[in-house]
Amino acid sequence: MSNHVQHDNIDLSNVCDVNHKHVNAFAIPFFLILVFSILEFFGGILTQSLALIGDACHMISDVLALGMAWYASHHASKSATTKHSSGLTHNELYSSIVNCVLMLVVIVYLVVESIDRLNNPHNVTGGYVMIIAFIGLVVNLVVAKMLHHHGEEHGSKDNLNHRAAFLHVLGDVFGSVAALVAGAVIYFTGWLIADPILTLFISLLILCVTLKLAYDIWQTLKHS
């Protein structure tokens, strides 16, 4: 009897440990991006930088993406949820689809605003843009590393839900780099349209990874 009880305790401990790892995988990135996205959004308004505002909007969509990924991962680890034929839970599949749609919405917003600013340049404060973008780059690299490490460690790098969250953050890394370059160009040369031009460039990069994710989702549904 004592051996049986000890075995049950070990199982319960392992389950708690798995759930704890799933929570940490998305909880810490969630709160890091939530806090910085708010700061970056107001920083973008104050500096009038579209690259910062766009990156902040993308990061806010990341908050939703990570929140859904966090929920789907936690829910999947707690119970034997009904799974799609691909091996994903339905929550994970739906979460990936919503994440993809959010990315497309952000891209449309950035493109429309960039075109408007090409015709009507705003007076962007390049120095502050560089500082804010650099901090954002550090935050996004930390979060991307955390998600990548979790994917490698737990064999989930092919999981669409995990990939969707990771691609959101990866897009933010590119966004921060674009904002940093835009701020530097404006600060040193005064060329204001560098902000919308680099925003269009990063929109194209985000579109590429989003279309790849959309294709993978389509293939998953197609072969169900």
C-alpha positions in Angstrom: 0.0 0.0 0.0 2.8 2.4 0.9 4.5 1.8 -2.4 1.3 2.5 -4.3 0.8 5.8 -2.4 4.4 6.9 -3.1 3.9 6.1 -6.8 0.7 8.3 -6.9 2.6 11.1 -5.2 5.3 11.0 -7.8 2.7 11.1 -10.6 1.0 14.1 -9.0 4.3 15.9 -8.6 5.2 15.3 -12.3 1.8 16.7 -13.4 2.3 19.8 -11.3 5.8 20.3 -12.7 4.5 20.0 -16.3 1.7 22.5 -15.6 4.2 24.9 -13.9 6.5 24.8 -16.9 3.6 25.4 -19.3 2.5 28.4 -17.2 6.0 29.9 -17.1 6.5 29.4 -20.9 3.8 32.0 -21.7 3.1 33.9 -18.4 6.4 35.7 -18.2 6.5 36.7 -21.9 2.9 37.8 -21.6 3.5 40.2 -18.8 6.8 41.5 -20.2 5.2 42.4 -23.5 2.0 43.7 -21.9 4.0 46.3 -19.9 6.3 47.3 -22.6 3.6 47.6 -25.3 1.8 50.2 -23.2 5.0 52.1 -22.7 6.0 51.9 -26.4 2.5 53.0 -27.5 2.7 56.2 -25.5 6.3 56.6 -26.5 5.2 56.4 -30.2 2.6 59.1 -29.6 5.0 61.4 -27.9 7.7 61.0 -30.6 5.2 60.8 -33.4 7.0 57.7 -34.7 4.8 55.3 -36.8 7.4 52.6 -36.4 7.0 52.7 -32.6 3.2 52.9 -32.8 3.1 50.1 -35.2 5.4 47.9 -33.2 3.3 48.7 -30.1 0.1 47.7 -31.9 1.8 44.5 -32.9 3.0 43.9 -29.4 -0.6 44.5 -28.1 -1.7 41.8 -30.6 1.1 39.7 -29.1 -0.4 40.1 -25.7 -3.7 38.5 -27.0 -1.7 35.9 -28.9 0.4 34.9 -25.9 -2.7 35.0 -23.7 -4.5 32.6 -26.0 -1.4 30.4 -26.3 -1.1 30.4 -22.6 -4.7 29.4 -22.1 -4.6 26.7 -24.8 -1.3 25.2 -23.5 -2.6 25.2 -19.9 -5.9 23.7 -20.8 -4.3 21.0 -22.9 -1.9 20.1 -20.1 -4.7 19.8 -17.5 -7.1 17.5 -19.3 -7.5 15.2 -22.2 -9.1 17.7 -24.5 -10.7 16.7 -27.8 -8.0 16.8 -30.4 -8.0 17.6 -34.1 -6.7 14.8 -36.4 -3.4 16.7 -36.6 -2.8 16.0 -32.9 -3.5 19.6 -31.8 -6.3 20.4 -29.5 -9.1 22.5 -31.0 -8.3 25.4 -28.7 -4.7 25.4 -30.0 -5.8 25.3 -33.7 -8.4 28.1 -33.2 -5.8 30.1 -31.3 -3.4 29.8 -34.2 -6.0 31.0 -36.7 -7.0 34.0 -34.6 -3.3 34.9 -34.2 -2.8 34.8 -37.9 -5.8 37.1 -38.5 -4.5 39.5 -35.9 -1.2 39.7 -37.7 -3.0 40.6 -41.0 -5.0 43.3 -39.3 -1.8 44.9 -37.9 -0.2 44.7 -41.4 -3.1 46.5 -43.1 -3.0 49.2 -40.4 0.8 49.8 -40.8 0.6 49.9 -44.6 -2.3 52.4 -44.7 -0.6 54.7 -42.1 2.8 54.4 -43.9 1.3 55.5 -47.2 -0.4 58.5 -45.5 2.9 59.5 -43.8 4.8 59.3 -47.1 2.6 62.1 -48.4 2.4 63.9 -45.0 5.7 63.4 -43.1 5.5 63.9 -39.3 8.2 65.5 -37.2 9.6 62.4 -35.5 11.9 62.8 -32.5 14.7 60.4 -33.6 16.8 60.3 -30.4 14.0 59.1 -28.2 12.8 56.7 -30.9 16.2 55.0 -30.8 16.2 54.7 -27.0 12.7 53.2 -26.9 13.3 50.9 -29.8 16.5 49.6 -28.3 14.7 48.7 -25.0 12.0 47.1 -27.1 14.5 45.1 -29.0 16.0 43.7 -25.8 12.6 42.8 -24.4 11.6 41.0 -27.6 14.9 39.1 -27.9 14.5 37.9 -24.3 10.9 36.8 -24.9 11.8 35.2 -28.3 14.6 33.2 -26.6 12.3 32.0 -23.9 9.7 30.8 -26.3 12.3 29.2 -28.6 13.9 27.4 -25.6 10.6 26.1 -24.4 9.8 24.8 -27.9 13.1 23.0 -28.2 13.0 21.6 -24.7 9.4 20.3 -24.9 9.4 19.3 -28.6 6.7 21.8 -29.5 8.5 23.7 -32.3 6.1 22.1 -34.8 3.0 23.0 -32.8 1.0 25.7 -34.7 -0.1 27.3 -31.5 3.4 27.7 -30.2 4.7 28.8 -33.6 2.0 31.4 -33.9 3.1 33.0 -30.6 6.7 32.8 -31.5 6.2 34.4 -34.9 4.3 37.3 -33.3 7.3 38.0 -31.1 9.8 37.4 -34.0 7.9 40.0 -36.0 8.3 42.4 -33.0 12.1 41.8 -33.1 12.1 43.0 -36.7 9.8 45.9 -35.8 12.1 47.0 -33.1 15.1 46.9 -35.4 13.2 48.9 -38.0 12.2 51.5 -35.4 15.8 51.7 -34.2 17.1 52.2 -37.7 14.4 54.8 -38.5 15.2 56.7 -35.3 18.9 56.7 -36.2 18.4 57.9 -39.7 16.1 60.7 -38.6 18.4 61.7 -35.8 21.5 61.9 -37.9 20.1 63.0 -41.3 16.6 64.5 -40.6 15.1 62.4 -43.3 11.6 62.0 -41.9 10.2 59.6 -44.4 12.6 56.9 -43.2 10.0 56.2 -40.5 7.1 55.1 -42.9 9.6 53.5 -45.4 11.0 51.2 -42.8 7.5 50.5 -41.5 6.5 49.3 -45.0 9.6 47.1 -45.1 8.8 45.5 -41.8 5.2 45.0 -42.8 6.4 43.0 -45.8 8.6 40.8 -43.5 5.7 40.2 -41.1 3.4 39.4 -44.1 5.9 36.7 -45.3 5.9 34.8 -42.0 2.2 35.3 -41.6 1.4 33.8 -45.0 3.7 30.8 -44.2 1.8 30.3 -41.0 -1.6 30.6 -42.8 -0.4 28.0 -45.4 0.5 25.6 -42.6 -2.9 26.1 -40.9 -4.6 25.5 -44.3 -2.6 22.3 -44.9 -3.5 21.0 -41.4 -7.2 21.6 -42.0 -7.0 20.2 -45.5 -5.6 16.9 -44.4 -8.0 16.5 -41.5 
